[in-house]
Amino acid sequence: KYKVPVSEILADRLPVTLWLAGMSMILIVFISLPFGVYMAWREHKGKGIIISYINQIVMSVPSFFLGIILIVLFGIVFKLFTPGGYVSYEEDFYGFIRYLIPAAFAIAIPKIAMVAKFTKNSMATEFNADYVRTARSKGAGNRRILVNHIFRNGLLPVSTFIGMVMAEVMAGSIIVEQVFNIPGIGRILTGAVSNRDYPIVQAVIVYIAAVVIIVNCIVDIMYRFIDPRVSVGISDK
């Protein structure tokens, strides 16, 4: 349809999706992990129970619906950006970032709730482990146990889930890009499917597959740094 090489189209759209994915992942990681640890810490307390219920509700909200709410609230009511008025990063980088912020929040908020819940379950399991009781019996404080033992041990399964979320976000948030009129990979994929533009569909599918493979490889490598007990060994037989 575009009468140009597919590589040129992807080279133009890919930076937009990567910037949006990067902003979303920063929000997801730096908010969900402390939030999940706090929920595990206060699991059976009043605040922890209330926060867990709120987290469950937020986790159930679709990104596209949240995006519409953010457009109405910050675009129409507070007029912090112009809905549909996308600004290219080549023209105005500051305006480009400002326009992506609501979309990044629309992507990140449900994912934050998911990762926080997963982190809470992982950390809560570690709180009841034998080594925690041993550390307490030796006089170690709760904060020291949390930082030096529980967080690192509980982070291993969480990192796998974060890798899955990262692959999904980097692959292109198709609906959110449509809602915010962002010309990224997700939006061009929907247009290519509608127009039966098979070369673009094939290229985007290859990109998504590559992202999933690369992110999972990175997560596997990170295991060694998160938990030194994880190692790769070759059998002598």
FENJOQUI-V760965 format. One record per helix or strand. SS is the DSSP state (hx for helix, st for strand). FROM is the first residue (numbers start at 1). LEN is the number of residues. If there is no record, write none. Layout:
BEGIN
ss:SS from:FROM len:LEN
ss:SS from:FROM len:LEN
END
This chain:
BEGIN
ss:hx from:6 len:36
ss:hx from:46 len:14
ss:hx from:63 len:15
ss:hx from:93 len:35
ss:hx from:130 len:8
ss:hx from:142 len:29
ss:hx from:174 len:6
ss:hx from:185 len:11
ss:hx from:198 len:29
END
